[in-house]
Amino acid sequence: MAYNDTYMRYDYDAHRYVLTTEYVAQKLNIDLVARINPSGAIDRAQAAVLLLERASQNVYSWIYECGGDNTVQEWILGTDEQARRIMMDAMGEQVLYILANGDLGLTAGVDGATMSGVGQSLFAEARVAPNVKALLSRDLNAYGCPIVFLGRFPITKSQRDRLPAYTEDNY
C-alpha cells in the first residue's frame, strides 16, 4: 500500500511518489528552500516543492518509457517496499542532477513531447541522471527483474487479473 512519511508522499492524482524537503535536508544535506532562488518566484518554499515534483515526474516518465508493462509497474511502484526505497534514492539522485545541471526536460530547442530537435538522442538520455538509471536497473527481489523491465512482469495471470483498481485504499 502506498503511504506518506517524513521523506516521501504519494500523489494519488499523479500515481507517483514525491520527495519532501525534509528528505533533501536530512539525506542530501541541502536546504532546498534556501538554495532555490528562481527569478520571479513569489514563494521559495513552493518553488522547492515544484522542483521535487519535476524530479519525480522525470524519474517516473523515464521508467514508463523504458518499460512495457506500465499498469503493473505503477502497481509495483505504489505498493512494493523495495521499489519504494529504490525510488526514494533515485529521486534524490535526480534532485542532485537537476540542481547541478538544470532541468533538461525544459531545454529550449528540443520538443520534450516528441523528442525532436537538435541532439534528440543525447537529450533523451541526458534528462535523467545516470545514477537514477543504475538504481532502477537493480532487480526487485519479489520479481527477479528491475522496475524498468521491458516486457511483461513475471506474475501469474491470476495475480495480474487481481491487480486492484487504483484507489487510495488499495495504493
Steps between C-alpha positions, in 0.01 A plus 500: 500500500626847415563720800644834604783550745760762588696444179238433233136556430283315252318721250176311442407718203827441313552142631855566614718569800656843552787578737456750781731788583576313824655215297718745308608667825568184700629259235662736249600769751349776286262770615302504179284797593807711578684378189223569251480856384311494172454840349151624557406229748241631740531208741841328531353211701253433219783522246682227696189281493469554125863392450425180694191445283714536185758255632222248565343559161837458324573168673152354457481610135830329426381179669180490297684578176745214561247244616228321317264397780406840639191393696701244694792742538267758650358246745848375602631855546200587717504188717839323510723609790826427316381694195402787731851514650658489153271780382595710801869467417439551127303819553769626738758444226274682252470798736880522521520472121245778446678725749833442322377507138157659494187321390596373156134419438452873457789551256425740216542375146362154572134407511474289815174340387629373166870497592577670170753766432871546537671218687182296537661177618751678723223703657287194564788332682617810687176608666523222762808459719726203421482393866119489473526259209742281696273491806195413293689217332528308828290186519201508731519193724132414464510504119855407397517794260545876524216750501612614152450147373395507134227245462237349724587458864530139614173481689233241437185570304292466816723755678473732201121459494486584871694825474285741695331787329681818590348659811653660804397194704695256281805707410 
